[in-house]
Amino acid sequence: MRALLFVLCWWLLPAHAVIETYQFADPSLRERYNQFVEELRCPKCQNQNLSGSNSEISADLRRELHRLLHEGKSDTEIVDYMVARYGEFVLYKPPLNKQTFLLWIAPGVLLIIGIAVVLVITVKQRQKKAELKQDNLSPEEQKALKQLLKESADD
């Protein structure tokens, strides 16, 4: 019975989420708003955009975004405002500059290093297999080996 109650309470948790509805005079403003809430990150939450976060700061950012759109601000003005207020962390796709150069270049460098490591390991394994395939046995040892194999096959 407790398990059922726990599952029911856990299932109903999203019912407490805040649902905000903003009115837009123009459908293009709604599209821009939806684009921004998907592309801007919540400064408090871990890797959640504004649309997926229920934190108070995300609600404030959505409200501020709605106000800026109705004031007629351009996309670059809105992004500049958000970055000035919350830093580049608020952007999911930060611009390429001195501070973010490592962030942009690191995945490619790590991929190249990974490919190089895999290639080196593969080459070394092939060399070991080639060394094992070579017959380093003397003719007497090869004869003794064949005799042993023949005896074990007869048993």
N, CA, C and O atoms as a GROMACS GRO file, in nm:
protein
  620
    1MET      N    1   0.082  -0.119   0.000
    1MET     CA    2   0.000   0.000   0.000
    1MET      C    3   0.087   0.126   0.000
    1MET      O    4   0.057   0.222  -0.070
    2ARG      N    5   0.196   0.124   0.080
    2ARG     CA    6   0.286   0.239   0.084
    2ARG      C    7   0.354   0.261  -0.050
    2ARG      O    8   0.373   0.374  -0.094
    3ALA      N    9   0.389   0.152  -0.114
    3ALA     CA   10   0.454   0.163  -0.245
    3ALA      C   11   0.360   0.228  -0.346
    3ALA      O   12   0.402   0.311  -0.426
    4LEU      N   13   0.233   0.191  -0.341
    4LEU     CA   14   0.136   0.250  -0.431
    4LEU      C   15   0.120   0.399  -0.403
    4LEU      O   16   0.111   0.480  -0.496
    5LEU      N   17   0.117   0.436  -0.276
    5LEU     CA   18   0.106   0.576  -0.238
    5LEU      C   19   0.229   0.655  -0.283
    5LEU      O   20   0.218   0.767  -0.332
    6PHE      N   21   0.347   0.594  -0.266
    6PHE     CA   22   0.471   0.659  -0.311
    6PHE      C   23   0.469   0.682  -0.461
    6PHE      O   24   0.502   0.792  -0.507
    7VAL      N   25   0.433   0.581  -0.539
    7VAL     CA   26   0.427   0.593  -0.684
    7VAL      C   27   0.326   0.699  -0.726
    7VAL      O   28   0.352   0.776  -0.818
    8LEU      N   29   0.212   0.703  -0.660
    8LEU     CA   30   0.110   0.802  -0.691
    8LEU      C   31   0.160   0.944  -0.662
    8LEU      O   32   0.138   1.034  -0.743
    9CYS      N   33   0.225   0.963  -0.549
    9CYS     CA   34   0.279   1.096  -0.515
    9CYS      C   35   0.389   1.136  -0.614
    9CYS      O   36   0.394   1.252  -0.657
   10TRP      N   37   0.476   1.043  -0.650
   10TRP     CA   38   0.582   1.072  -0.744
   10TRP      C   39   0.524   1.107  -0.881
   10TRP      O   40   0.576   1.195  -0.951
   11TRP      N   41   0.420   1.040  -0.919
   11TRP     CA   42   0.356   1.063  -1.048
   11TRP      C   43   0.287   1.199  -1.052
   11TRP      O   44   0.281   1.262  -1.157
   12LEU      N   45   0.237   1.245  -0.939
   12LEU     CA   46   0.166   1.372  -0.933
   12LEU      C   47   0.257   1.493  -0.912
   12LEU      O   48   0.210   1.606  -0.915
   13LEU      N   49   0.386   1.471  -0.892
   13LEU     CA   50   0.477   1.583  -0.871
   13LEU      C   51   0.473   1.686  -0.985
   13LEU      O   52   0.471   1.805  -0.956
   14PRO      N   53   0.471   1.645  -1.111
   14PRO     CA   54   0.465   1.746  -1.217
   14PRO      C   55   0.339   1.832  -1.212
   14PRO      O   56   0.336   1.938  -1.273
   15ALA      N   57   0.237   1.789  -1.143
   15ALA     CA   58   0.114   1.869  -1.134
   15ALA      C   59   0.137   1.997  -1.057
   15ALA      O   60   0.060   2.092  -1.070
   16HIS      N   61   0.243   2.003  -0.978
   16HIS     CA   62   0.274   2.123  -0.903
   16HIS      C   63   0.360   2.221  -0.982
   16HIS      O   64   0.393   2.328  -0.932
   17ALA      N   65   0.396   2.185  -1.103
   17ALA     CA   66   0.481   2.272  -1.185
   17ALA      C   67   0.405   2.398  -1.223
   17ALA      O   68   0.283   2.398  -1.240
   18VAL      N   69   0.481   2.506  -1.236
   18VAL     CA   70   0.422   2.634  -1.272
   18VAL      C   71   0.403   2.637  -1.423
   18VAL      O   72   0.495   2.609  -1.500
   19ILE      N   73   0.284   2.671  -1.465
   19ILE     CA   74   0.255   2.683  -1.607
   19ILE      C   75   0.227   2.830  -1.634
   19ILE      O   76   0.131   2.888  -1.584
   20GLU      N   77   0.314   2.889  -1.715
   20GLU     CA   78   0.299   3.030  -1.746
   20GLU      C   79   0.245   3.044  -1.888
   20GLU      O   80   0.292   2.977  -1.980
   21THR      N   81   0.149   3.129  -1.903
   21THR     CA   82   0.096   3.156  -2.036
   21THR      C   83   0.111   3.304  -2.063
   21THR      O   84   0.057   3.388  -1.991
   22TYR      N   85   0.184   3.335  -2.165
   22TYR     CA   86   0.205   3.474  -2.204
   22TYR      C   87   0.127   3.501  -2.331
   22TYR      O   88   0.122   3.417  -2.422
   23GLN      N   89   0.067   3.616  -2.337
   23GLN     CA   90  -0.007   3.657  -2.455
   23GLN      C   91   0.087   3.733  -2.548
   23GLN      O   92   0.164   3.818  -2.504
   24PHE      N   93   0.079   3.702  -2.676
   24PHE     CA   94   0.161   3.769  -2.776
   24PHE      C   95   0.070   3.830  -2.881
   24PHE      O   96  -0.026   3.768  -2.926
   25ALA      N   97   0.104   3.952  -2.920
   25ALA     CA   98   0.024   4.021  -3.020
   25ALA      C   99   0.050   3.964  -3.159
   25ALA      O  100  -0.036   3.973  -3.247
   26ASP      N  101   0.166   3.907  -3.178
   26ASP     CA  102   0.206   3.860  -3.310
   26ASP      C  103   0.258   3.716  -3.297
   26ASP      O  104   0.336   3.688  -3.206
   27PRO      N  105   0.218   3.626  -3.386
   27PRO     CA  106   0.269   3.487  -3.380
   27PRO      C  107   0.421   3.479  -3.395
   27PRO      O  108   0.484   3.386  -3.343
   28SER      N  109   0.481   3.575  -3.465
   28SER     CA  110   0.626   3.572  -3.480
   28SER      C  111   0.695   3.598  -3.346
   28SER      O  112   0.803   3.545  -3.321
   29LEU      N  113   0.633   3.679  -3.260
   29LEU     CA  114   0.688   3.702  -3.127
   29LEU      C  115   0.684   3.574  -3.044
   29LEU      O  116   0.777   3.544  -2.970
   30ARG      N  117   0.575   3.499  -3.059
   30ARG     CA  118   0.564   3.371  -2.987
   30ARG      C  119   0.673   3.274  -3.035
   30ARG      O  120   0.734   3.204  -2.954
   31GLU      N  121   0.698   3.271  -3.165
   31GLU     CA  122   0.802   3.183  -3.219
   31GLU      C  123   0.939   3.224  -3.167
   31GLU      O  124   1.018   3.137  -3.129
   32ARG      N  125   0.969   3.355  -3.163
   32ARG     CA  126   1.096   3.403  -3.111
   32ARG      C  127   1.108   3.369  -2.962
   32ARG      O  128   1.215   3.328  -2.916
   33TYR      N  129   0.999   3.387  -2.888
   33TYR     CA  130   0.999   3.354  -2.746
   33TYR      C  131   1.031   3.206  -2.725
   33TYR      O  132   1.116   3.171  -2.643
   34ASN      N  133   0.962   3.121  -2.800
   34ASN     CA  134   0.985   2.976  -2.787
   34ASN      C  135   1.128   2.939  -2.824
   34ASN      O  136   1.187   2.851  -2.762
   35GLN      N  137   1.182   3.005  -2.924
   35GLN     CA  138   1.320   2.979  -2.964
   35GLN      C  139   1.417   3.019  -2.852
   35GLN      O  140   1.510   2.946  -2.821
   36PHE      N  141   1.393   3.135  -2.792
   36PHE     CA  142   1.480   3.181  -2.684
   36PHE      C  143   1.473   3.093  -2.561
   36PHE      O  144   1.576   3.062  -2.501
   37VAL      N  145   1.354   3.051  -2.521
   37VAL     CA  146   1.344   2.968  -2.400
   37VAL      C  147   1.406   2.830  -2.421
   37VAL      O  148   1.441   2.762  -2.324
   38GLU      N  149   1.420   2.788  -2.546
   38GLU     CA  150   1.488   2.661  -2.575
   38GLU      C  151   1.640   2.680  -2.581
   38GLU      O  152   1.714   2.589  -2.546
   39GLU      N  153   1.686   2.797  -2.625
   39GLU     CA  154   1.829   2.820  -2.645
   39GLU      C  155   1.900   2.880  -2.525
   39GLU      O  156   2.022   2.873  -2.516
   40LEU      N  157   1.826   2.939  -2.432
   40LEU     CA  158   1.889   3.000  -2.315
   40LEU      C  159   1.885   2.902  -2.198
   40LEU      O  160   1.787   2.831  -2.178
   41ARG      N  161   1.993   2.901  -2.122
   41ARG     CA  162   2.010   2.806  -2.011
   41ARG      C  163   1.971   2.875  -1.880
   41ARG      O  164   1.994   2.994  -1.862
   42CYS      N  165   1.914   2.799  -1.792
   42CYS     CA  166   1.881   2.848  -1.658
   42CYS      C  167   2.012   2.867  -1.580
   42CYS      O  168   2.091   2.773  -1.572
   43PRO      N  169   2.036   2.985  -1.523
   43PRO     CA  170   2.161   3.007  -1.448
   43PRO      C  171   2.171   2.923  -1.321
   43PRO      O  172   2.282   2.900  -1.271
   44LYS      N  173   2.060   2.879  -1.268
   44LYS     CA  174   2.060   2.803  -1.142
   44LYS      C  175   2.064   2.653  -1.166
   44LYS      O  176   2.134   2.580  -1.094
   45CYS      N  177   1.990   2.606  -1.264
   45CYS     CA  178   1.975   2.462  -1.287
   45CYS      C  179   2.096   2.404  -1.358
   45CYS      O  180   2.174   2.475  -1.421
   46GLN      N  181   2.110   2.274  -1.347
   46GLN     CA  182   2.219   2.206  -1.413
   46GLN      C  183   2.174   2.160  -1.551
   46GLN      O  184   2.098   2.064  -1.566
   47ASN      N  185   2.222   2.230  -1.651
   47ASN     CA  186   2.200   2.194  -1.791
   47ASN      C  187   2.052   2.183  -1.828
   47ASN      O  188   2.012   2.088  -1.895
   48GLN      N  189   1.972   2.279  -1.784
   48GLN     CA  190   1.832   2.286  -1.825
   48GLN      C  191   1.808   2.418  -1.893
   48GLN      O  192   1.861   2.522  -1.852
   49ASN      N  193   1.728   2.416  -1.999
   49ASN     CA  194   1.694   2.542  -2.063
   49ASN      C  195   1.580   2.609  -1.987
   49ASN      O  196   1.526   2.553  -1.892
   50LEU      N  197   1.546   2.730  -2.029
   50LEU     CA  198   1.443   2.805  -1.957
   50LEU      C  199   1.306   2.740  -1.965
   50LEU      O  200   1.227   2.750  -1.872
   51SER      N  201   1.279   2.672  -2.074
   51SER     CA  202   1.147   2.609  -2.088
   51SER      C  203   1.132   2.487  -1.998
   51SER      O  204   1.021   2.452  -1.959
   52GLY      N  205   1.241   2.422  -1.965
   52GLY     CA  206   1.234   2.300  -1.885
   52GLY      C  207   1.257   2.321  -1.738
   52GLY      O  208   1.252   2.225  -1.660
   53SER      N  209   1.283   2.444  -1.696
   53SER     CA  210   1.314   2.471  -1.557
   53SER      C  211   1.198   2.538  -1.486
   53SER      O  212   1.131   2.625  -1.542
   54ASN      N  213   1.175   2.498  -1.362
   54ASN     CA  214   1.071   2.559  -1.280
   54ASN      C  215   1.129   2.646  -1.169
   54ASN      O  216   1.057   2.684  -1.077
   55SER      N  217   1.257   2.678  -1.178
   55SER     CA  218   1.317   2.762  -1.074
   55SER      C  219   1.264   2.905  -1.085
   55SER      O  220   1.214   2.946  -1.190
   56GLU      N  221   1.276   2.978  -0.976
   56GLU     CA  222   1.226   3.115  -0.973
   56GLU      C  223   1.303   3.203  -1.071
   56GLU      O  224   1.245   3.290  -1.135
   57ILE      N  225   1.433   3.180  -1.082
   57ILE     CA  226   1.512   3.263  -1.172
   57ILE      C  227   1.474   3.237  -1.318
   57ILE      O  228   1.479   3.329  -1.400
   58SER      N  229   1.437   3.115  -1.350
   58SER     CA  230   1.392   3.086  -1.486
   58SER      C  231   1.259   3.155  -1.514
   58SER      O  232   1.238   3.206  -1.624
   59ALA      N  233   1.171   3.156  -1.417
   59ALA     CA  234   1.044   3.228  -1.433
   59ALA      C  235   1.070   3.377  -1.454
   59ALA      O  236   1.006   3.440  -1.537
   60ASP      N  237   1.165   3.434  -1.378
   60ASP     CA  238   1.200   3.575  -1.395
   60ASP      C  239   1.258   3.600  -1.534
   60ASP      O  240   1.227   3.700  -1.598
   61LEU      N  241   1.344   3.508  -1.580
   61LEU     CA  242   1.403   3.525  -1.713
   61LEU      C  243   1.297   3.515  -1.823
   61LEU      O  244   1.301   3.591  -1.920
   62ARG      N  245   1.203   3.424  -1.808
   62ARG     CA  246   1.096   3.414  -1.908
   62ARG      C  247   1.011   3.541  -1.908
   62ARG      O  248   0.971   3.589  -2.014
   63ARG      N  249   0.983   3.593  -1.790
   63ARG     CA  250   0.905   3.717  -1.779
   63ARG      C  251   0.982   3.834  -1.842
   63ARG      O  252   0.924   3.915  -1.914
   64GLU      N  253   1.112   3.840  -1.815
   64GLU     CA  254   1.197   3.945  -1.871
   64GLU      C  255   1.206   3.930  -2.023
   64GLU      O  256   1.204   4.030  -2.096
   65LEU      N  257   1.218   3.810  -2.070
   65LEU     CA  258   1.222   3.783  -2.214
   65LEU      C  259   1.093   3.829  -2.281
   65LEU      O  260   1.096   3.890  -2.388
   66HIS      N  261   0.981   3.800  -2.218
   66HIS     CA  262   0.851   3.843  -2.271
   66HIS      C  263   0.846   3.996  -2.280
   66HIS      O  264   0.799   4.051  -2.379
   67ARG      N  265   0.894   4.063  -2.176
   67ARG     CA  266   0.895   4.210  -2.175
   67ARG      C  267   0.984   4.265  -2.286
   67ARG      O  268   0.946   4.358  -2.356
   68LEU      N  269   1.104   4.208  -2.300
   68LEU     CA  270   1.197   4.256  -2.403
   68LEU      C  271   1.141   4.237  -2.543
   68LEU      O  272   1.159   4.323  -2.630
   69LEU      N  273   1.075   4.126  -2.566
   69LEU     CA  274   1.016   4.101  -2.698
   69LEU      C  275   0.906   4.203  -2.728
   69LEU      O  276   0.897   4.253  -2.840
   70HIS      N  277   0.824   4.234  -2.629
   70HIS     CA  278   0.717   4.332  -2.649
   70HIS      C  279   0.769   4.474  -2.662
   70HIS      O  280   0.701   4.560  -2.718
   71GLU      N  281   0.889   4.500  -2.611
   71GLU     CA  282   0.951   4.631  -2.629
   71GLU      C  283   1.012   4.646  -2.766
   71GLU      O  284   1.056   4.755  -2.804
   72GLY      N  285   1.016   4.537  -2.843
   72GLY     CA  286   1.068   4.543  -2.979
   72GLY      C  287   1.218   4.524  -2.989
   72GLY      O  288   1.278   4.564  -3.089
   73LYS      N  289   1.280   4.465  -2.888
   73LYS     CA  290   1.425   4.443  -2.891
   73LYS      C  291   1.459   4.336  -2.994
   73LYS      O  292   1.384   4.240  -3.014
   74SER      N  293   1.574   4.353  -3.057
   74SER     CA  294   1.618   4.254  -3.156
   74SER      C  295   1.677   4.133  -3.084
   74SER      O  296   1.701   4.136  -2.963
   75ASP      N  297   1.701   4.027  -3.161
   75ASP     CA  298   1.757   3.906  -3.103
   75ASP      C  299   1.894   3.931  -3.041
   75ASP      O  300   1.924   3.883  -2.932
   76THR      N  301   1.977   4.006  -3.110
   76THR     CA  302   2.112   4.034  -3.058
   76THR      C  303   2.105   4.120  -2.932
   76THR      O  304   2.184   4.101  -2.840
   77GLU      N  305   2.011   4.214  -2.926
   77GLU     CA  306   1.996   4.295  -2.806
   77GLU      C  307   1.952   4.210  -2.687
   77GLU      O  308   1.999   4.230  -2.575
   78ILE      N  309   1.863   4.117  -2.712
   78ILE     CA  310   1.816   4.029  -2.604
   78ILE      C  311   1.929   3.940  -2.555
   78ILE      O  312   1.949   3.925  -2.435
   79VAL      N  313   2.005   3.880  -2.647
   79VAL     CA  314   2.116   3.794  -2.609
   79VAL      C  315   2.221   3.875  -2.534
   79VAL      O  316   2.273   3.829  -2.432
   80ASP      N  317   2.253   3.995  -2.582
   80ASP     CA  318   2.351   4.080  -2.515
   80ASP      C  319   2.306   4.115  -2.374
   80ASP      O  320   2.387   4.117  -2.281
   81TYR      N  321   2.177   4.143  -2.358
   81TYR     CA  322   2.123   4.176  -2.226
   81TYR      C  323   2.138   4.057  -2.131
   81TYR      O  324   2.181   4.072  -2.017
   82MET      N  325   2.101   3.939  -2.179
   82MET     CA  326   2.109   3.819  -2.094
   82MET      C  327   2.254   3.786  -2.058
   82MET      O  328   2.283   3.749  -1.944
   83VAL      N  329   2.346   3.800  -2.154
   83VAL     CA  330   2.487   3.771  -2.128
   83VAL      C  331   2.544   3.874  -2.031
   83VAL      O  332   2.621   3.839  -1.941
   84ALA      N  333   2.508   4.001  -2.049
   84ALA     CA  334   2.557   4.106  -1.958
   84ALA      C  335   2.509   4.081  -1.816
   84ALA      O  336   2.580   4.110  -1.720
   85ARG      N  337   2.390   4.031  -1.802
   85ARG     CA  338   2.332   4.012  -1.669
   85ARG      C  339   2.375   3.881  -1.605
   85ARG      O  340   2.399   3.877  -1.484
   86TYR      N  341   2.384   3.771  -1.683
   86TYR     CA  342   2.408   3.639  -1.626
   86TYR      C  343   2.537   3.573  -1.674
   86TYR      O  344   2.571   3.465  -1.625
   87GLY      N  345   2.608   3.633  -1.764
   87GLY     CA  346   2.731   3.575  -1.816
   87GLY      C  347   2.704   3.481  -1.932
   87GLY      O  348   2.590   3.452  -1.966
   88GLU      N  349   2.813   3.432  -1.993
   88GLU     CA  350   2.800   3.346  -2.111
   88GLU      C  351   2.747   3.208  -2.077
   88GLU      O  352   2.712   3.131  -2.166
   89PHE      N  353   2.739   3.175  -1.948
   89PHE     CA  354   2.684   3.046  -1.908
   89PHE      C  355   2.539   3.032  -1.953
   89PHE      O  356   2.491   2.920  -1.975
   90VAL      N  357   2.470   3.143  -1.966
   90VAL     CA  358   2.328   3.140  -2.003
   90VAL      C  359   2.309   3.093  -2.148
   90VAL      O  360   2.198   3.055  -2.186
   91LEU      N  361   2.415   3.095  -2.228
   91LEU     CA  362   2.406   3.053  -2.368
   91LEU      C  363   2.445   2.906  -2.381
   91LEU      O  364   2.547   2.862  -2.328
   92TYR      N  365   2.364   2.830  -2.453
   92TYR     CA  366   2.401   2.691  -2.483
   92TYR      C  367   2.511   2.686  -2.588
   92TYR      O  368   2.592   2.593  -2.589
   93LYS      N  369   2.514   2.784  -2.676
   93LYS     CA  370   2.617   2.791  -2.780
   93LYS      C  371   2.695   2.921  -2.762
   93LYS      O  372   2.666   3.020  -2.829
   94PRO      N  373   2.794   2.920  -2.672
   94PRO     CA  374   2.871   3.043  -2.651
   94PRO      C  375   2.955   3.077  -2.774
   94PRO      O  376   2.994   2.987  -2.849
   95PRO      N  377   2.983   3.206  -2.796
   95PRO     CA  378   3.062   3.245  -2.913
   95PRO      C  379   3.208   3.202  -2.898
   95PRO      O  380   3.256   3.179  -2.787
   96LEU      N  381   3.276   3.191  -3.011
   96LEU     CA  382   3.417   3.153  -3.009
   96LEU      C  383   3.499   3.277  -2.978
   96LEU      O  384   3.503   3.372  -3.057
   97ASN      N  385   3.565   3.277  -2.862
   97ASN     CA  386   3.655   3.385  -2.824
   97ASN      C  387   3.764   3.328  -2.735
   97ASN      O  388   3.775   3.206  -2.720
   98LYS      N  389   3.845   3.416  -2.674
   98LYS     CA  390   3.957   3.367  -2.593
   98LYS      C  391   3.911   3.281  -2.475
   98LYS      O  392   3.975   3.181  -2.442
   99GLN      N  393   3.803   3.320  -2.413
   99GLN     CA  394   3.756   3.246  -2.296
   99GLN      C  395   3.695   3.111  -2.332
   99GLN      O  396   3.701   3.017  -2.252
  100THR      N  397   3.637   3.100  -2.449
  100THR     CA  398   3.567   2.976  -2.486
  100THR      C  399   3.643   2.894  -2.591
  100THR      O  400   3.591   2.793  -2.639
  101PHE      N  401   3.764   2.935  -2.626
  101PHE     CA  402   3.840   2.864  -2.728
  101PHE      C  403   3.861   2.718  -2.689
  101PHE      O  404   3.842   2.628  -2.772
  102LEU      N  405   3.901   2.694  -2.566
  102LEU     CA  406   3.924   2.556  -2.521
  102LEU      C  407   3.795   2.475  -2.523
  102LEU      O  408   3.796   2.356  -2.557
  103LEU      N  409   3.685   2.538  -2.488
  103LEU     CA  410   3.555   2.471  -2.490
  103LEU      C  411   3.520   2.423  -2.631
  103LEU      O  412   3.464   2.315  -2.648
  104TRP      N  413   3.551   2.504  -2.730
  104TRP     CA  414   3.517   2.468  -2.868
  104TRP      C  415   3.617   2.371  -2.929
  104TRP      O  416   3.578   2.285  -3.009
  105ILE      N  417   3.745   2.382  -2.893
  105ILE     CA  418   3.847   2.300  -2.958
  105ILE      C  419   3.867   2.165  -2.889
  105ILE      O  420   3.911   2.069  -2.954
  106ALA      N  421   3.837   2.155  -2.761
  106ALA     CA  422   3.863   2.033  -2.684
  106ALA      C  423   3.797   1.907  -2.741
  106ALA      O  424   3.863   1.804  -2.749
  107PRO      N  425   3.669   1.910  -2.781
  107PRO     CA  426   3.610   1.786  -2.834
  107PRO      C  427   3.684   1.731  -2.956
  107PRO      O  428   3.703   1.610  -2.967
  108GLY      N  429   3.724   1.818  -3.046
  108GLY     CA  430   3.797   1.773  -3.166
  108GLY      C  431   3.934   1.716  -3.130
  108GLY      O  432   3.975   1.614  -3.184
  109VAL      N  433   4.004   1.784  -3.039
  109VAL     CA  434   4.136   1.736  -2.997
  109VAL      C  435   4.123   1.600  -2.928
  109VAL      O  436   4.202   1.509  -2.954
  110LEU      N  437   4.025   1.587  -2.840
  110LEU     CA  438   4.006   1.460  -2.770
  110LEU      C  439   3.968   1.348  -2.867
  110LEU      O  440   4.008   1.234  -2.848
  111LEU      N  441   3.890   1.380  -2.970
  111LEU     CA  442   3.854   1.280  -3.070
  111LEU      C  443   3.978   1.233  -3.146
  111LEU      O  444   3.995   1.114  -3.170
  112ILE      N  445   4.063   1.327  -3.184
  112ILE     CA  446   4.186   1.292  -3.257
  112ILE      C  447   4.277   1.207  -3.169
  112ILE      O  448   4.334   1.109  -3.216
  113ILE      N  449   4.290   1.244  -3.042
  113ILE     CA  450   4.373   1.165  -2.950
  113ILE      C  451   4.316   1.024  -2.934
  113ILE      O  452   4.391   0.927  -2.933
  114GLY      N  453   4.185   1.013  -2.923
  114GLY     CA  454   4.122   0.882  -2.910
  114GLY      C  455   4.146   0.794  -3.032
  114GLY      O  456   4.176   0.676  -3.019
  115ILE      N  457   4.132   0.853  -3.150
  115ILE     CA  458   4.156   0.777  -3.273
  115ILE      C  459   4.302   0.733  -3.280
  115ILE      O  460   4.330   0.620  -3.319
  116ALA      N  461   4.395   0.821  -3.242
  116ALA     CA  462   4.537   0.786  -3.243
  116ALA      C  463   4.566   0.671  -3.147
  116ALA      O  464   4.642   0.580  -3.180
  117VAL      N  465   4.506   0.674  -3.028
  117VAL     CA  466   4.528   0.567  -2.930
  117VAL      C  467   4.475   0.434  -2.984
  117VAL      O  468   4.542   0.331  -2.971
  118VAL      N  469   4.358   0.436  -3.043
  118VAL     CA  470   4.300   0.313  -3.100
  118VAL      C  471   4.390   0.260  -3.211
  118VAL      O  472   4.414   0.139  -3.219
  119LEU      N  473   4.441   0.347  -3.297
  119LEU     CA  474   4.529   0.302  -3.405
  119LEU      C  475   4.659   0.242  -3.351
  119LEU      O  476   4.703   0.138  -3.399
  120VAL      N  477   4.719   0.305  -3.252
  120VAL     CA  478   4.844   0.254  -3.194
  120VAL      C  479   4.820   0.116  -3.131
  120VAL      O  480   4.900   0.024  -3.151
  121ILE      N  481   4.712   0.102  -3.057
  121ILE     CA  482   4.682  -0.028  -2.994
  121ILE      C  483   4.659  -0.135  -3.100
  121ILE      O  484   4.707  -0.247  -3.086
  122THR      N  485   4.586  -0.100  -3.207
  122THR     CA  486   4.558  -0.197  -3.314
  122THR      C  487   4.687  -0.240  -3.383
  122THR      O  488   4.706  -0.359  -3.410
  123VAL      N  489   4.774  -0.145  -3.413
  123VAL     CA  490   4.900  -0.178  -3.480
  123VAL      C  491   4.986  -0.268  -3.391
  123VAL      O  492   5.044  -0.365  -3.440
  124LYS      N  493   4.994  -0.238  -3.262
  124LYS     CA  494   5.074  -0.320  -3.172
  124LYS      C  495   5.018  -0.461  -3.160
  124LYS      O  496   5.095  -0.557  -3.154
  125GLN      N  497   4.886  -0.476  -3.157
  125GLN     CA  498   4.826  -0.609  -3.149
  125GLN      C  499   4.854  -0.689  -3.275
  125GLN      O  500   4.882  -0.809  -3.269
  126ARG      N  501   4.848  -0.622  -3.390
  126ARG     CA  502   4.877  -0.692  -3.516
  126ARG      C  503   5.023  -0.736  -3.520
  126ARG      O  504   5.054  -0.844  -3.571
  127GLN      N  505   5.112  -0.652  -3.468
  127GLN     CA  506   5.254  -0.690  -3.466
  127GLN      C  507   5.276  -0.811  -3.376
  127GLN      O  508   5.354  -0.900  -3.410
  128LYS      N  509   5.208  -0.814  -3.262
  128LYS     CA  510   5.222  -0.928  -3.172
  128LYS      C  511   5.170  -1.056  -3.237
  128LYS      O  512   5.232  -1.162  -3.225
  129LYS      N  513   5.056  -1.045  -3.307
  129LYS     CA  514   5.001  -1.162  -3.375
  129LYS      C  515   5.096  -1.211  -3.484
  129LYS      O  516   5.113  -1.331  -3.503
  130ALA      N  517   5.157  -1.118  -3.556
  130ALA     CA  518   5.251  -1.155  -3.662
  130ALA      C  519   5.374  -1.225  -3.604
  130ALA      O  520   5.425  -1.320  -3.662
  131GLU      N  521   5.420  -1.177  -3.489
  131GLU     CA  522   5.535  -1.239  -3.424
  131GLU      C  523   5.501  -1.380  -3.377
  131GLU      O  524   5.584  -1.471  -3.387
  132LEU      N  525   5.379  -1.399  -3.327
  132LEU     CA  526   5.338  -1.531  -3.280
  132LEU      C  527   5.322  -1.630  -3.395
  132LEU      O  528   5.343  -1.750  -3.377
  133LYS      N  529   5.286  -1.580  -3.512
  133LYS     CA  530   5.264  -1.670  -3.626
  133LYS      C  531   5.395  -1.720  -3.685
  133LYS      O  532   5.398  -1.826  -3.747
  134GLN      N  533   5.502  -1.646  -3.665
  134GLN     CA  534   5.629  -1.689  -3.721
  134GLN      C  535   5.676  -1.815  -3.649
  134GLN      O  536   5.664  -1.829  -3.528
  135ASP      N  537   5.728  -1.904  -3.727
  135ASP     CA  538   5.780  -2.029  -3.670
  135ASP      C  539   5.922  -2.003  -3.620
  135ASP      O  540   6.015  -1.993  -3.700
  136ASN      N  541   5.937  -1.993  -3.493
  136ASN     CA  542   6.070  -1.974  -3.433
  136ASN      C  543   6.126  -2.106  -3.382
  136ASN      O  544   6.223  -2.109  -3.306
  137LEU      N  545   6.064  -2.213  -3.424
  137LEU     CA  546   6.107  -2.345  -3.378
  137LEU      C  547   6.210  -2.404  -3.475
  137LEU      O  548   6.203  -2.384  -3.596
  138SER      N  549   6.303  -2.475  -3.418
  138SER     CA  550   6.401  -2.546  -3.500
  138SER      C  551   6.332  -2.667  -3.564
  138SER      O  552   6.224  -2.707  -3.519
  139PRO      N  553   6.391  -2.724  -3.667
  139PRO     CA  554   6.328  -2.841  -3.732
  139PRO      C  555   6.303  -2.956  -3.634
  139PRO      O  556   6.202  -3.026  -3.647
  140GLU      N  557   6.394  -2.978  -3.536
  140GLU     CA  558   6.372  -3.085  -3.439
  140GLU      C  559   6.252  -3.055  -3.350
  140GLU      O  560   6.173  -3.144  -3.317
  141GLU      N  561   6.239  -2.924  -3.310
  141GLU     CA  562   6.127  -2.885  -3.225
  141GLU      C  563   5.995  -2.897  -3.300
  141GLU      O  564   5.893  -2.936  -3.243
  142GLN      N  565   5.997  -2.862  -3.429
  142GLN     CA  566   5.875  -2.875  -3.510
  142GLN      C  567   5.834  -3.022  -3.521
  142GLN      O  568   5.715  -3.054  -3.515
  143LYS      N  569   5.932  -3.111  -3.536
  143LYS     CA  570   5.904  -3.254  -3.546
  143LYS      C  571   5.844  -3.306  -3.415
  143LYS      O  572   5.749  -3.384  -3.416
  144ALA      N  573   5.899  -3.261  -3.302
  144ALA     CA  574   5.850  -3.303  -3.171
  144ALA      C  575   5.708  -3.250  -3.149
  144ALA      O  576   5.624  -3.320  -3.092
  145LEU      N  577   5.682  -3.129  -3.193
  145LEU     CA  578   5.549  -3.071  -3.179
  145LEU      C  579   5.447  -3.149  -3.260
  145LEU      O  580   5.337  -3.177  -3.212
  146LYS      N  581   5.482  -3.183  -3.383
  146LYS     CA  582   5.392  -3.261  -3.466
  146LYS      C  583   5.364  -3.398  -3.403
  146LYS      O  584   5.251  -3.446  -3.408
  147GLN      N  585   5.466  -3.459  -3.346
  147GLN     CA  586   5.450  -3.590  -3.281
  147GLN      C  587   5.354  -3.578  -3.163
  147GLN      O  588   5.267  -3.664  -3.145
  148LEU      N  589   5.371  -3.470  -3.080
  148LEU     CA  590   5.281  -3.449  -2.966
  148LEU      C  591   5.138  -3.428  -3.009
  148LEU      O  592   5.045  -3.481  -2.948
  149LEU      N  593   5.120  -3.348  -3.115
  149LEU     CA  594   4.984  -3.324  -3.167
  149LEU      C  595   4.921  -3.452  -3.219
  149LEU      O  596   4.802  -3.475  -3.201
  150LYS      N  597   5.002  -3.534  -3.284
  150LYS     CA  598   4.953  -3.660  -3.338
  150LYS      C  599   4.911  -3.756  -3.226
  150LYS      O  600   4.809  -3.824  -3.236
  151GLU      N  601   4.991  -3.760  -3.121
  151GLU     CA  602   4.961  -3.848  -3.006
  151GLU      C  603   4.833  -3.803  -2.935
  151GLU      O  604   4.751  -3.885  -2.894
  152SER      N  605   4.816  -3.671  -2.920
  152SER     CA  606   4.696  -3.621  -2.851
  152SER      C  607   4.570  -3.644  -2.935
  152SER      O  608   4.461  -3.660  -2.881
  153ALA      N  609   4.585  -3.644  -3.069
  153ALA     CA  610   4.471  -3.669  -3.157
  153ALA      C  611   4.432  -3.817  -3.153
  153ALA      O  612   4.314  -3.850  -3.169
  154ASP      N  613   4.526  -3.905  -3.132
  154ASP     CA  614   4.496  -4.048  -3.126
  154ASP      C  615   4.424  -4.085  -2.998
  154ASP      O  616   4.350  -4.183  -2.997
  155ASP      N  617   4.444  -4.011  -2.891
  155ASP     CA  618   4.380  -4.045  -2.763
  155ASP      C  619   4.238  -4.016  -2.766
  155ASP      O  620   4.168  -4.038  -2.668
   0.00000   0.00000   0.00000
